[in-house]
Amino acid sequence: GDSVTQMEGPVTLSEEAFLTINCTYTATGYPSLFWYVQYPGEGLQLLLKATKADDKGSNKGFEATYRKETTSFHLEKGSVQVSDSAVYFCALISTGNQFYFGTGTSLTVIP
Amino acid sequence: ETGVTQTPRHLVMGMTNKKSLKCEQHLGHNAMYWYKQSAKKPLELMFVYNFKEQTENNSVPSRFSPECPNSSHLFLHLHTLQPEDSALYLCASSQPPAGGRGDTEAFFGQGTRLTVV
């Protein structure tokens, strides 16, 4: 079945450090891929998405590229801020219109 | 504000109580979902409704009973819960793309923090 695997957390970084959160997926067909972010006490919010191979999603300085050959969608940011502290979820939507989420990676950015 | 509203935000209930969680969206979406988020566990899909029809029941115990009276509202009825059911319950909606795949995304509510005592 379809699934998403993302790196275990928690991740702690200093402000202005480079961030990578790995995500790989298993799917039949050609899913759309997403990164969602959850701030404390909130629901999940869409951060970025990509709908086909080689697409790059970007938002708020975050980027992720849909790599079909490696079935990956790694999240990156060149310089994190304290306000980026949150839990990040990788997700895909299957051809059956069902969303599959990874386990979430908690990020803490310290000043 | 994502356009998906959940009430209540917090709920404390005893194991013998009956309560309901409510989710409302006016985004014109035809798919709605219930997820359970527990500490240190993956997000668990509980139920999916497409065009008011339940299309997924992910082995959820019968003490959780969903109801989707129309495409804008989704309820989760709770009765005789256990302490391990304490979690954040998230509702989401999406618009199924024409043809089965395409540009869509899930919009989430802020969740109901449920504590069973």
Contacts between the chains, C-beta under 8 A, distances in Angstrom:
chain1	res1	chain2	res2	distance
A	29	B	101	7.2
A	30	B	101	7.1
A	31	B	101	7.7
A	32	B	101	7.1
A	32	B	102	7.7
A	32	B	103	7.2
A	32	B	104	7.1
A	34	B	105	6.5
A	34	B	106	7.8
A	36	B	106	7.9
A	36	B	108	7.7
A	41	B	110	7.7
A	42	B	110	5.7
A	42	B	111	7.7
A	43	B	2	7.0
A	43	B	4	7.6
A	43	B	6	7.7
A	43	B	90	5.6
A	43	B	108	3.8
A	43	B	109	5.2
A	43	B	110	4.5
A	43	B	111	5.0
A	44	B	90	7.0
A	44	B	92	7.7
A	44	B	106	7.7
A	44	B	108	4.3
A	45	B	2	6.7
A	45	B	108	7.1
A	46	B	105	5.1
A	46	B	106	7.6
A	46	B	107	7.6
A	49	B	105	6.1
A	51	B	102	7.1
A	51	B	103	5.7
A	89	B	43	6.8
A	91	B	106	7.7
A	93	B	94	7.8
A	93	B	101	7.6
A	93	B	104	6.5
A	93	B	106	7.8
A	95	B	100	5.5
A	95	B	101	5.3
A	96	B	100	7.8
A	97	B	31	6.2
A	97	B	50	6.8
A	97	B	94	7.3
A	97	B	96	4.7
A	97	B	97	7.6
A	97	B	100	7.1
A	97	B	101	7.9
A	97	B	104	7.6
A	98	B	45	7.3
A	98	B	48	6.4
A	98	B	56	6.7
A	99	B	33	7.1
A	99	B	45	7.3
A	99	B	92	7.4
A	99	B	94	7.4
A	99	B	106	5.3
A	100	B	45	7.8
A	101	B	35	7.9
A	101	B	42	6.7
A	101	B	43	4.2
A	102	B	42	7.1
A	103	B	41	7.5
A	103	B	42	4.3
A	103	B	43	7.7
A	104	B	42	7.3
A	104	B	43	7.0
